[in-house]
Amino acid sequence: MTDDEPHGWGDRLMEAHEALRRMIAEAIGAAAQAELGPTATLVEQMRTHCEIACAYLHGHHASEEDAILPHLLSTNPDLATTVERLSREHDIIAEQLRQLEADGDSRPVKELHQALLALSSHLDKHFAYEEAAIVAPLNALARPTPWE
Protein backbone atom coordinates (compact mmCIF):
# COMPACT_ATOMS: atom_id res chain seq x y z
CA MET A 1 0.00 0.00 0.00
CA THR A 2 1.32 3.45 -0.89
CA ASP A 3 0.60 6.73 0.87
CA ASP A 4 -1.85 7.57 -1.94
CA GLU A 5 -3.97 4.47 -1.28
CA PRO A 6 -6.70 4.32 1.35
CA HIS A 7 -5.46 2.94 4.64
CA GLY A 8 -8.36 0.57 5.21
CA TRP A 9 -11.78 -0.51 4.08
CA GLY A 10 -13.44 2.25 6.08
CA ASP A 11 -11.45 4.81 4.10
CA ARG A 12 -12.50 3.07 0.89
CA LEU A 13 -16.11 3.15 2.01
CA MET A 14 -15.89 6.91 2.50
CA GLU A 15 -14.33 7.30 -0.96
CA ALA A 16 -17.18 5.28 -2.47
CA HIS A 17 -19.71 7.46 -0.65
CA GLU A 18 -18.03 10.61 -1.99
CA ALA A 19 -18.18 9.21 -5.52
CA LEU A 20 -21.87 8.40 -5.05
CA ARG A 21 -22.57 11.87 -3.68
CA ARG A 22 -20.93 13.37 -6.79
CA MET A 23 -22.90 11.09 -9.12
CA ILE A 24 -26.21 11.92 -7.47
CA ALA A 25 -25.32 15.64 -7.51
CA GLU A 26 -24.55 15.39 -11.24
CA ALA A 27 -27.91 13.69 -11.85
CA ILE A 28 -29.67 16.38 -9.80
CA GLY A 29 -27.84 19.11 -11.71
CA ALA A 30 -28.78 17.55 -15.03
CA ALA A 31 -32.39 17.25 -13.86
CA ALA A 32 -32.44 20.91 -12.84
CA GLN A 33 -31.14 21.93 -16.26
CA ALA A 34 -33.62 19.66 -18.03
CA GLU A 35 -36.42 21.09 -15.91
CA LEU A 36 -35.52 24.64 -16.99
CA GLY A 37 -35.28 23.79 -20.67
CA PRO A 38 -36.34 20.23 -21.35
CA THR A 39 -34.64 19.60 -24.68
CA ALA A 40 -34.27 16.00 -25.79
CA THR A 41 -30.50 16.19 -25.25
CA LEU A 42 -30.79 17.54 -21.69
CA VAL A 43 -33.44 15.01 -20.75
CA GLU A 44 -31.28 12.18 -22.14
CA GLN A 45 -28.24 13.48 -20.22
CA MET A 46 -30.30 13.59 -17.04
CA ARG A 47 -31.55 10.03 -17.53
CA THR A 48 -28.02 8.81 -18.27
CA HIS A 49 -26.64 10.42 -15.09
CA CYS A 50 -29.50 8.88 -13.14
CA GLU A 51 -28.93 5.40 -14.62
CA ILE A 52 -25.20 5.51 -13.86
CA ALA A 53 -25.73 6.69 -10.28
CA CYS A 54 -28.44 4.07 -9.67
CA ALA A 55 -26.30 1.25 -11.08
CA TYR A 56 -23.29 2.26 -8.97
CA LEU A 57 -25.44 2.56 -5.85
CA HIS A 58 -27.00 -0.88 -6.45
CA GLY A 59 -23.53 -2.39 -6.81
CA HIS A 60 -22.19 -0.57 -3.76
CA HIS A 61 -24.97 -1.80 -1.50
CA ALA A 62 -24.82 -5.32 -2.97
CA SER A 63 -21.12 -5.55 -2.08
CA GLU A 64 -21.88 -4.31 1.43
CA GLU A 65 -24.71 -6.81 1.90
CA ASP A 66 -22.95 -9.78 0.29
CA ALA A 67 -19.45 -9.43 1.72
CA ILE A 68 -18.59 -6.43 3.85
CA LEU A 69 -21.39 -6.37 6.43
CA PRO A 70 -21.44 -10.16 7.05
CA HIS A 71 -17.67 -10.19 7.58
CA LEU A 72 -17.81 -7.09 9.76
CA LEU A 73 -20.54 -8.71 11.85
CA SER A 74 -18.57 -11.95 12.20
CA THR A 75 -15.58 -10.01 13.55
CA ASN A 76 -17.63 -7.46 15.55
CA PRO A 77 -20.80 -9.15 16.90
CA ASP A 78 -21.50 -6.03 18.96
CA LEU A 79 -22.43 -4.30 15.67
CA ALA A 80 -25.51 -6.50 15.11
CA THR A 81 -28.00 -3.67 15.68
CA THR A 82 -26.00 -1.36 13.43
CA VAL A 83 -25.79 -3.93 10.63
CA GLU A 84 -29.54 -4.63 10.91
CA ARG A 85 -30.28 -0.91 10.62
CA LEU A 86 -27.97 -0.52 7.63
CA SER A 87 -29.61 -3.49 5.89
CA ARG A 88 -33.08 -2.00 6.48
CA GLU A 89 -31.89 1.33 5.07
CA HIS A 90 -30.41 -0.48 2.06
CA ASP A 91 -33.84 -2.03 1.42
CA ILE A 92 -35.53 1.38 1.57
CA ILE A 93 -32.96 2.89 -0.77
CA ALA A 94 -33.30 -0.09 -3.14
CA GLU A 95 -37.04 0.59 -3.31
CA GLN A 96 -36.39 4.26 -4.12
CA LEU A 97 -34.03 3.14 -6.89
CA ARG A 98 -36.58 0.64 -8.25
CA GLN A 99 -39.16 3.40 -8.45
CA LEU A 100 -36.71 5.73 -10.19
CA GLU A 101 -35.76 3.05 -12.69
CA ALA A 102 -39.28 1.69 -13.26
CA ASP A 103 -40.86 4.92 -14.39
CA GLY A 104 -37.83 7.06 -15.10
CA ASP A 105 -38.47 7.19 -18.84
CA SER A 106 -42.12 8.15 -18.49
CA ARG A 107 -41.88 10.30 -15.37
CA PRO A 108 -42.01 14.05 -15.97
CA VAL A 109 -38.65 15.76 -15.49
CA LYS A 110 -39.89 17.77 -12.49
CA GLU A 111 -41.00 14.60 -10.68
CA LEU A 112 -37.74 12.82 -11.47
CA HIS A 113 -35.83 15.84 -10.16
CA GLN A 114 -37.85 15.71 -6.91
CA ALA A 115 -37.27 11.96 -6.59
CA LEU A 116 -33.52 12.49 -7.00
CA LEU A 117 -33.56 15.19 -4.34
CA ALA A 118 -35.43 12.84 -1.97
CA LEU A 119 -32.93 10.05 -2.70
CA SER A 120 -30.03 12.42 -2.07
CA SER A 121 -31.47 13.51 1.27
CA HIS A 122 -31.99 9.91 2.34
CA LEU A 123 -28.47 8.94 1.21
CA ASP A 124 -26.90 11.82 3.12
CA LYS A 125 -28.47 10.57 6.35
CA HIS A 126 -27.64 6.94 5.56
CA PHE A 127 -24.02 7.66 4.67
CA ALA A 128 -23.54 9.83 7.76
CA TYR A 129 -24.81 7.06 10.03
CA GLU A 130 -22.87 4.35 8.21
CA GLU A 131 -19.62 6.32 8.27
CA ALA A 132 -19.98 7.15 11.97
CA ALA A 133 -20.82 3.57 12.86
CA ILE A 134 -18.53 1.38 10.77
CA VAL A 135 -15.57 3.27 9.28
CA ALA A 136 -13.34 2.65 12.31
CA PRO A 137 -14.25 -1.06 12.60
CA LEU A 138 -13.71 -1.50 8.86
CA ASN A 139 -10.31 0.17 9.05
CA ALA A 140 -9.39 -2.17 11.92
CA LEU A 141 -10.12 -5.36 9.94
CA ALA A 142 -7.16 -7.66 9.44
CA ARG A 143 -6.07 -7.87 5.82
CA PRO A 144 -6.52 -9.49 3.49
CA THR A 145 -10.26 -9.61 3.95
CA PRO A 146 -12.31 -12.39 2.32
CA TRP A 147 -13.28 -10.13 -0.59
CA GLU A 148 -9.73 -9.07 -1.43
C-alpha positions as a Markdown table, in Angstrom:
| # | Residue | x | y | z |
|---|---|---|---|---|
| 1 | Met | 0.0 | 0.0 | 0.0 |
| 2 | Thr | 1.3 | 3.4 | -0.9 |
| 3 | Asp | 0.6 | 6.7 | 0.9 |
| 4 | Asp | -1.9 | 7.6 | -1.9 |
| 5 | Glu | -4.0 | 4.5 | -1.3 |
| 6 | Pro | -6.7 | 4.3 | 1.3 |
| 7 | His | -5.5 | 2.9 | 4.6 |
| 8 | Gly | -8.4 | 0.6 | 5.2 |
| 9 | Trp | -11.8 | -0.5 | 4.1 |
| 10 | Gly | -13.4 | 2.2 | 6.1 |
| 11 | Asp | -11.5 | 4.8 | 4.1 |
| 12 | Arg | -12.5 | 3.1 | 0.9 |
| 13 | Leu | -16.1 | 3.1 | 2.0 |
| 14 | Met | -15.9 | 6.9 | 2.5 |
| 15 | Glu | -14.3 | 7.3 | -1.0 |
| 16 | Ala | -17.2 | 5.3 | -2.5 |
| 17 | His | -19.7 | 7.5 | -0.7 |
| 18 | Glu | -18.0 | 10.6 | -2.0 |
| 19 | Ala | -18.2 | 9.2 | -5.5 |
| 20 | Leu | -21.9 | 8.4 | -5.0 |
| 21 | Arg | -22.6 | 11.9 | -3.7 |
| 22 | Arg | -20.9 | 13.4 | -6.8 |
| 23 | Met | -22.9 | 11.1 | -9.1 |
| 24 | Ile | -26.2 | 11.9 | -7.5 |
| 25 | Ala | -25.3 | 15.6 | -7.5 |
| 26 | Glu | -24.6 | 15.4 | -11.2 |
| 27 | Ala | -27.9 | 13.7 | -11.8 |
| 28 | Ile | -29.7 | 16.4 | -9.8 |
| 29 | Gly | -27.8 | 19.1 | -11.7 |
| 30 | Ala | -28.8 | 17.5 | -15.0 |
| 31 | Ala | -32.4 | 17.2 | -13.9 |
| 32 | Ala | -32.4 | 20.9 | -12.8 |
| 33 | Gln | -31.1 | 21.9 | -16.3 |
| 34 | Ala | -33.6 | 19.7 | -18.0 |
| 35 | Glu | -36.4 | 21.1 | -15.9 |
| 36 | Leu | -35.5 | 24.6 | -17.0 |
| 37 | Gly | -35.3 | 23.8 | -20.7 |
| 38 | Pro | -36.3 | 20.2 | -21.4 |
| 39 | Thr | -34.6 | 19.6 | -24.7 |
| 40 | Ala | -34.3 | 16.0 | -25.8 |
| 41 | Thr | -30.5 | 16.2 | -25.2 |
| 42 | Leu | -30.8 | 17.5 | -21.7 |
| 43 | Val | -33.4 | 15.0 | -20.7 |
| 44 | Glu | -31.3 | 12.2 | -22.1 |
| 45 | Gln | -28.2 | 13.5 | -20.2 |
| 46 | Met | -30.3 | 13.6 | -17.0 |
| 47 | Arg | -31.6 | 10.0 | -17.5 |
| 48 | Thr | -28.0 | 8.8 | -18.3 |
| 49 | His | -26.6 | 10.4 | -15.1 |
| 50 | Cys | -29.5 | 8.9 | -13.1 |
| 51 | Glu | -28.9 | 5.4 | -14.6 |
| 52 | Ile | -25.2 | 5.5 | -13.9 |
| 53 | Ala | -25.7 | 6.7 | -10.3 |
| 54 | Cys | -28.4 | 4.1 | -9.7 |
| 55 | Ala | -26.3 | 1.2 | -11.1 |
| 56 | Tyr | -23.3 | 2.3 | -9.0 |
| 57 | Leu | -25.4 | 2.6 | -5.9 |
| 58 | His | -27.0 | -0.9 | -6.5 |
| 59 | Gly | -23.5 | -2.4 | -6.8 |
| 60 | His | -22.2 | -0.6 | -3.8 |
| 61 | His | -25.0 | -1.8 | -1.5 |
| 62 | Ala | -24.8 | -5.3 | -3.0 |
| 63 | Ser | -21.1 | -5.6 | -2.1 |
| 64 | Glu | -21.9 | -4.3 | 1.4 |
| 65 | Glu | -24.7 | -6.8 | 1.9 |
| 66 | Asp | -22.9 | -9.8 | 0.3 |
| 67 | Ala | -19.5 | -9.4 | 1.7 |
| 68 | Ile | -18.6 | -6.4 | 3.8 |
| 69 | Leu | -21.4 | -6.4 | 6.4 |
| 70 | Pro | -21.4 | -10.2 | 7.0 |
| 71 | His | -17.7 | -10.2 | 7.6 |
| 72 | Leu | -17.8 | -7.1 | 9.8 |
| 73 | Leu | -20.5 | -8.7 | 11.8 |
| 74 | Ser | -18.6 | -11.9 | 12.2 |
| 75 | Thr | -15.6 | -10.0 | 13.5 |
| 76 | Asn | -17.6 | -7.5 | 15.6 |
| 77 | Pro | -20.8 | -9.2 | 16.9 |
| 78 | Asp | -21.5 | -6.0 | 19.0 |
| 79 | Leu | -22.4 | -4.3 | 15.7 |
| 80 | Ala | -25.5 | -6.5 | 15.1 |
| 81 | Thr | -28.0 | -3.7 | 15.7 |
| 82 | Thr | -26.0 | -1.4 | 13.4 |
| 83 | Val | -25.8 | -3.9 | 10.6 |
| 84 | Glu | -29.5 | -4.6 | 10.9 |
| 85 | Arg | -30.3 | -0.9 | 10.6 |
| 86 | Leu | -28.0 | -0.5 | 7.6 |
| 87 | Ser | -29.6 | -3.5 | 5.9 |
| 88 | Arg | -33.1 | -2.0 | 6.5 |
| 89 | Glu | -31.9 | 1.3 | 5.1 |
| 90 | His | -30.4 | -0.5 | 2.1 |
| 91 | Asp | -33.8 | -2.0 | 1.4 |
| 92 | Ile | -35.5 | 1.4 | 1.6 |
| 93 | Ile | -33.0 | 2.9 | -0.8 |
| 94 | Ala | -33.3 | -0.1 | -3.1 |
| 95 | Glu | -37.0 | 0.6 | -3.3 |
| 96 | Gln | -36.4 | 4.3 | -4.1 |
| 97 | Leu | -34.0 | 3.1 | -6.9 |
| 98 | Arg | -36.6 | 0.6 | -8.3 |
| 99 | Gln | -39.2 | 3.4 | -8.5 |
| 100 | Leu | -36.7 | 5.7 | -10.2 |
| 101 | Glu | -35.8 | 3.0 | -12.7 |
| 102 | Ala | -39.3 | 1.7 | -13.3 |
| 103 | Asp | -40.9 | 4.9 | -14.4 |
| 104 | Gly | -37.8 | 7.1 | -15.1 |
| 105 | Asp | -38.5 | 7.2 | -18.8 |
| 106 | Ser | -42.1 | 8.1 | -18.5 |
| 107 | Arg | -41.9 | 10.3 | -15.4 |
| 108 | Pro | -42.0 | 14.1 | -16.0 |
| 109 | Val | -38.7 | 15.8 | -15.5 |
| 110 | Lys | -39.9 | 17.8 | -12.5 |
| 111 | Glu | -41.0 | 14.6 | -10.7 |
| 112 | Leu | -37.7 | 12.8 | -11.5 |
| 113 | His | -35.8 | 15.8 | -10.2 |
| 114 | Gln | -37.8 | 15.7 | -6.9 |
| 115 | Ala | -37.3 | 12.0 | -6.6 |
| 116 | Leu | -33.5 | 12.5 | -7.0 |
| 117 | Leu | -33.6 | 15.2 | -4.3 |
| 118 | Ala | -35.4 | 12.8 | -2.0 |
| 119 | Leu | -32.9 | 10.0 | -2.7 |
| 120 | Ser | -30.0 | 12.4 | -2.1 |
| 121 | Ser | -31.5 | 13.5 | 1.3 |
| 122 | His | -32.0 | 9.9 | 2.3 |
| 123 | Leu | -28.5 | 8.9 | 1.2 |
| 124 | Asp | -26.9 | 11.8 | 3.1 |
| 125 | Lys | -28.5 | 10.6 | 6.3 |
| 126 | His | -27.6 | 6.9 | 5.6 |
| 127 | Phe | -24.0 | 7.7 | 4.7 |
| 128 | Ala | -23.5 | 9.8 | 7.8 |
| 129 | Tyr | -24.8 | 7.1 | 10.0 |
| 130 | Glu | -22.9 | 4.4 | 8.2 |
| 131 | Glu | -19.6 | 6.3 | 8.3 |
| 132 | Ala | -20.0 | 7.2 | 12.0 |
| 133 | Ala | -20.8 | 3.6 | 12.9 |
| 134 | Ile | -18.5 | 1.4 | 10.8 |
| 135 | Val | -15.6 | 3.3 | 9.3 |
| 136 | Ala | -13.3 | 2.7 | 12.3 |
| 137 | Pro | -14.2 | -1.1 | 12.6 |
| 138 | Leu | -13.7 | -1.5 | 8.9 |
| 139 | Asn | -10.3 | 0.2 | 9.1 |
| 140 | Ala | -9.4 | -2.2 | 11.9 |
| 141 | Leu | -10.1 | -5.4 | 9.9 |
| 142 | Ala | -7.2 | -7.7 | 9.4 |
| 143 | Arg | -6.1 | -7.9 | 5.8 |
| 144 | Pro | -6.5 | -9.5 | 3.5 |
| 145 | Thr | -10.3 | -9.6 | 4.0 |
| 146 | Pro | -12.3 | -12.4 | 2.3 |
| 147 | Trp | -13.3 | -10.1 | -0.6 |
| 148 | Glu | -9.7 | -9.1 | -1.4 |
